[in-house]
Amino acid sequence: MTEEEADRLSYHNTNFGVLMVKAGDADGLVSGACHSTANTLRPGLQIVKAAPGIPLVSSCFFMVAPEG
């Protein structure tokens, strides 16, 4: 990836949030309401990555309905 490409991607909300987590400026990222699962997980896998020796990752989906 070129420096210009990395700079361009850092302006995407999800990528920027993941970069904040990687830098220690945030503890986590909530995403997905306006993004697909793939576009939510991809930046985390590319930037933060799974822990060494961990071959699988997982996600969960929470939906809060107006009725509770």
C-alpha positions, 0 to 999 in steps of 0.5 A: 500500500502506498502512503497516499492510499493509506492516507486516503483510507484513514479518512474513512470512519471505520478505518480511522476508528480502528487506527485509534484503537491500534494507537491506544486512543480508544478502547473499542469501536462500535460499527455496523449500523451503516456498514456491512459486516465485511466493511466493519471487520476488514479494517480491524483484521487489516490494522489490528489483526488477530492475536498470534496463534489465533486463526479465527475471529468472531463477531456478534450482532445486537439489535435494539427494537423500539419496544425493547 
